[in-house]
Amino acid sequence: MDETIKEKIAKVITEKIRPNLQADGGDAELVEITEDGTVKLRLVGSCAGCPFAAMTLAVGIERTLKAEIPEVNKVVAVD
């Protein structure tokens, strides 16, 4: 994907998503952005294995990224 999209995604993660995750002892690392607009994240810290991680991913992270960057189609967690 276009480097500009990657930069936009990284900025949204750093400025809008990461502070909330870090407040609870977790974090997210950008792993890959596929050609079809799938953002692959690795959840780390207390987010890894958290029973609410799937909800955080869908309701918090995916919704935020889609609202800010229309090219994002979905967000998935990877190990």
Residue pairs with C-beta under 8 A, 6 or more apart in sequence:
1 33
1 34
1 35
1 37
1 71
5 33
5 69
5 71
6 30
6 33
8 68
8 69
9 30
9 33
9 39
9 65
9 69
9 72
10 30
12 64
12 65
12 68
12 69
13 28
13 30
13 41
13 61
13 65
16 64
16 68
17 28
17 60
17 61
17 64
17 65
18 27
18 28
20 60
21 27
21 28
21 43
21 45
21 47
21 56
22 45
24 46
24 47
25 45
25 46
26 43
26 44
26 45
26 46
26 47
26 48
26 50
27 43
27 44
27 45
27 47
28 41
28 42
28 43
28 44
28 47
28 61
29 41
29 42
29 44
30 39
30 40
30 41
31 40
31 41
31 42
31 78
32 39
32 40
32 78
33 39
33 40
34 40
36 73
37 71
37 72
37 73
37 74
38 73
38 74
38 75
38 76
39 65
39 72
39 74
39 75
39 76
40 75
40 76
40 77
40 78
41 57
41 61
41 75
41 76
41 77
41 78
42 77
42 78
42 79
43 50
43 53
43 56
43 57
43 77
47 53
47 56
50 56
53 77
54 77
57 75
57 76
57 77
58 75
61 75
62 72
62 74
62 75
65 72
65 75
66 72
66 73
